Amino acid sequence: MQDFEAGASDASAIPHLGPAQPQYFSPRLPAVPHDVPDRPRLVRLLEDSVTGSGLVLMVAAEGTGKTTVAAQWARQHTQRPVIWLNAEDSGGNGWDFYVDLVDELETAQLLDEDAKNLGGAWAPRPLRRMGTVLSRQLQRRAAEAVVVVERADRLTEEALDLIKTLACRRTLRFVLLAPWLDEDFIFDVQDDFHVPMIGDADLELTEAEIQSSLELAGLAMPDGEVLRGISSPLMLQAMVYRAREQRDSVITAETAQNVRQQLNLRLVRRLLAESTPAQDQRLLLRLALPPMLDEQLTANLLVMDAFGARRVLRRLRDAGHGEFHEGGTFYLDPALVEGLRELALERIQPAELRRVYVTISEWCEHKGHIRQALLLADRAGSWERISALTLLHFNELQNVAREELTRILDRASPELIRQWPYLGWFRLALLAGRPETTIATLTAVGDHTLSMLDPETRGLHRLMNQTVAFAYHYLVGDFHHADEIITELLPRVEGRVVRGEGLEVPQDQRFVVQAAQVWVVKALRQFAANTKLFLGHYADALGLIEPIVQPLTDEQARFSWRNLHSAGIKALIHAGSGNINATRRVLNWIHSFDLPPAWDESYFGAPACIASAYVSLADRRPQTAAAELDRLKHHQGSTEYWAFILDIRARLALYFKEPGIVSYVAAELSARGDRPPTSPYMQVQLLTRAAAVAFTAGALATASKYLDQARETDYPGRPGVSIERVAAVLALYEEDWLKARDIAAEILESTSITLREEISMRLCWVQAELGLVEEGYPNADSKIAGRQFVTALALADECGSPYDIMVIPPRWLTGLLHEYAPDRHDLAEAMRGEDERSSPEPLQDVQLTHTEHRVLDELVNAESRAAIARRLLVSENTVKTHLRRIYRKLGVRSRAEALERAYSSGLLHSG
């Protein structure tokens, strides 16, 4: 193999030079300004490289001092004549470069005078053969020389091959100076011949070199930050010249900044001149406008094919003006971007600039950079792009660009809202999500938005107008009106927009149909199901959500937040109706997927998280329920599910029986008084829940007040029996057993009650009946109480909430369990240990290992064993072993008990 390293080839192939040859200065050797200090460190490095190799590469960015260092070295080198060539003089052409080299060698008297077989400018010959002929001529004369080639990046592949041929024979040694070189050429010579390479890092100025230059120029630079910001000799030299022009003795930060800007512009102009014809230079300015580049975007901006775009990016990379990142993305150097943008804004006409921004916005959307796409569309002033991006990617924009999107939509004029009505929908949704928004503010903005819509429109626009009207009534909590609209709207949208039944869509509105097919129809179904849920129509809500409950990940393992939301709504519907077992099944199905981090802290995960808290309460795990709600603390003030959150908070306060629980619930209700949204149904539910809390605290007058407020809020056709149920409970607290039994019996005759309500009323009947028995009421019968108890327990088991029976006072519950459920040791144990379970003592002696603690932390997210194993990089059997040890140490038998015990004892902390 050929080798450029000294001593690697046969010594006989290299003639002995003897004493040093006379120093020769090439006529083309550039002058070194007298005020430029020597850089002996780099001169020695170049000398050692030339001595040890036939080819040296000095590849570094413009302005790093390559030429100056090489010129300083050439004036000090005495071993061989130094030939200086500039590839720009020959245009990089292989034969012209060869002719220039021969002419310089003849001028240096290194060739025979009668060397006629070397060719001439008008007699081109094969370069490979001529390289061999030239080497023999030099060997015959025992002549050696060093050839420095400036702007070697202009050399053709043929010329580079000639240099490799000559350098391998060691008669000529080459030093190539270039801002960049073909990467294949560099790879070949470094891999095959171990060619030394001097780069940007080697050429960086040291502080000592900077200080030496300043002393030579009689200048000072007191600002250390400016000193450290000098990146090249060119920058330093420009700062010195600027200071002299201004007759300053100190280089200030302002001077440094001005010089940097001028150098950036100079760099850009040179790049423009070298890279593209004069008429296309304006196109190159476009490259500074996007946040990043790739081949496709570069081709679109420069109006060329992908091959040409690839070449441009590689040249920029090789010249040190940018670098490639993962996936072929290219980032330009910030200094170059700054200069390009300044020229772009100066030279590109506004109309063209807007078109370019739209092009970049479309590329960003295709790449998934939705926030950047929105900002660029806004910069272009293209409301068509803004409306399309908002409709297609609203969910993502809420997370990554909420403030920017709000600011943009707030500028939408009535004409724009009339043209793209859904902009009004999204503006309302963003407004409703702000914690400071009041119902009055939202109503005012909503009314104004509806007034902008065209009432005479037909077709697709009419559907969009109805969607905005539904969204308005939904967001302000007018669920009855919202239900009327969505009942008519949903089938029309699904039929006409998705299946295309009798609906003509203009070309510029095609993206509306695309959005409807991707997510709008599913979102409308979710809103429709929520509307039924908030109105207490659980069966209808379940019927609406069931068709869109789909796997949370697709075949490519991509996670769907929208599908998580659908499944969570289904779980919450079951939980709201009291069917805890069905809730558990949905939640277990959700947890069978590999869920993303913090899923239970997101808006889309809120319904599942709330449903999980209901399950924890049913399992008598209040600490776990509180921890699950704490994950939603960022959404508690803005999510439409806030009424369910408050309901659970009230139940938790009821469970712990802490002082001040009545005041707590009252304060929470008052705080939500002017905040949207909730329905009259949910208001009745909350007021009756507050009454129940007051009963427990013994504040019967307060309980009666809340019950009266619930009656005032009541409306005809309200589903459920929440007010009547609380009235029965109030009668129990007042020990009006007959009234309580009569109310319970009347409610149980109703056909529109949920399982939870039926369980509650049967247990109420049990207590009322036993109270009457104790008082000796003639028609009272303990066997009736027993039958109601058995039925209630069976329903509670069916629903998965057997602990509901614990509302019966212990003096009666003990006998009932003994007589009617003697084998229910779980309930007997729960009754005996109620106080202990409410506030267990800390675990003093439990010592979990580090790994066991990590497994316990993963349990908080309700992960499956397989998911925990993947996260901890262990096998599933290892996770099972750790779980068994944790259960044994905590004295529990299940995951739920382990979490409850860990929270209550301080091993885990909520929030």
Sequence and secondary structure as in RCSB ss.txt:
>XXXX:A:sequence
MQDFEAGASDASAIPHLGPAQPQYFSPRLPAVPHDVPDRPRLVRLLEDSVTGSGLVLMVAAEGTGKTTVAAQWAR
QHTQRPVIWLNAEDSGGNGWDFYVDLVDELETAQLLDEDAKNLGGAWAPRPLRRMGTVLSRQLQRRAAEAVVVVE
RADRLTEEALDLIKTLACRRTLRFVLLAPWLDEDFIFDVQDDFHVPMIGDADLELTEAEIQSSLELAGLAMPDGE
VLRGISSPLMLQAMVYRAREQRDSVITAETAQNVRQQLNLRLVRRLLAESTPAQDQRLLLRLALPPMLDEQLTAN
LLVMDAFGARRVLRRLRDAGHGEFHEGGTFYLDPALVEGLRELALERIQPAELRRVYVTISEWCEHKGHIRQALL
LADRAGSWERISALTLLHFNELQNVAREELTRILDRASPELIRQWPYLGWFRLALLAGRPETTIATLTAVGDHTL
SMLDPETRGLHRLMNQTVAFAYHYLVGDFHHADEIITELLPRVEGRVVRGEGLEVPQDQRFVVQAAQVWVVKALR
QFAANTKLFLGHYADALGLIEPIVQPLTDEQARFSWRNLHSAGIKALIHAGSGNINATRRVLNWIHSFDLPPAWD
ESYFGAPACIASAYVSLADRRPQTAAAELDRLKHHQGSTEYWAFILDIRARLALYFKEPGIVSYVAAELSARGDR
PPTSPYMQVQLLTRAAAVAFTAGALATASKYLDQARETDYPGRPGVSIERVAAVLALYEEDWLKARDIAAEILES
TSITLREEISMRLCWVQAELGLVEEGYPNADSKIAGRQFVTALALADECGSPYDIMVIPPRWLTGLLHEYAPDRH
DLAEAMRGEDERSSPEPLQDVQLTHTEHRVLDELVNAESRAAIARRLLVSENTVKTHLRRIYRKLGVRSRAEALE
RAYSSGLLHSG
>XXXX:A:secstr
    BTTSS GGGS    S     B TT     TTS   HHHHHHHHHHHHHBSEEEEE  TTSSHHHHHHHHHH
H  SS EEEEEGGGGTT HHHHHHHHHHHHHHTT S TT GGG  TTS   HHHHHHHHHHHHHHTT  EEEEEE
TGGG  HHHHHHHHHHHHTTSEEEEEEES   HHHHHHHHHHH   EE HHHH   HHHHHHHHHHHT B   HH
HHHT  SHHHHHHHHHHHHHTT SB  HHHHHHHHHHHHHHHHHHHHHHHS GGGHHHHGGGGSSSSB HHHHHH
HHT  HHHHHHHHHHHHHTTSEEE GGG EEE HHHHHHHHHHHHHHS HHHHHHHHHHHHHHHHHHT HHHHHH
HHHHHT HHHHHHHHHHHHHHHHHHSHHHHHHHHTT  HHHHHHSTHHHHHHHHHHHTSTT  HHHHHHHHHHHH
HHS TT  THHHHHHHHHHHHHHHHTT HHHHHHHHHHHHHHIIIIIIT  S    GGGHHHHHHIIIIIHHHHH
HHHHHHHHHTT HHHHHHHHGGG   SB TT  B HHHHHHHHHHHHHHHHHT HHHHHHHHHHHHTS   TTGG
GSTTTHHHHHHHHHHHHHTT HHHHHHHHHTTTTTTTT TTHHHHHHHHHHHHHHHT TTHHHHHHHHHHHTTTS
    HHHHHHHHHHHHHHHHHTT HHHHHHHHHHHHHH  TT  S HHHHHHHHHHHHTT HHHHHHHHHHHHT 
SS  HHHHHHHHHHHHHHHHHHHHTT TT  HHHHHHHHHHHHHHHHHHT GGGGGGS HHHHHHHHHHH TT H
HHHHHHHTHHHHHS    SS    HHHHHHHHHHHTT  HHHHHHHHTS HHHHHHHHHHHHHHHT SSHHHHHH
HHHHHTSS   
